[in-house]
């Protein structure tokens, strides 16, 4: 029997490192990359699909969600919220 599924909205952060594009979802600590923004999005969709499939197959959703900081509120799971983002100055050695 196929499990009942629910929808959850998770934040995805998009970054560029050199020539690579990255998609990162802190709610599951998942990252995927591609040679273009669209490739990275497709790769991330596949990575997320495989993650959901594997956790569902193992039946470990409660443990996984708790491990990643999700909270159960009124019988529904809620991902950790990003409450801010900032750029911080950091000193790095000139030889780095």
Helices and strands as residue ranges (DSSP letters): E 13-17, E 20-25, E 30-34, H 37-58, H 61-67, E 71-73, E 76-78
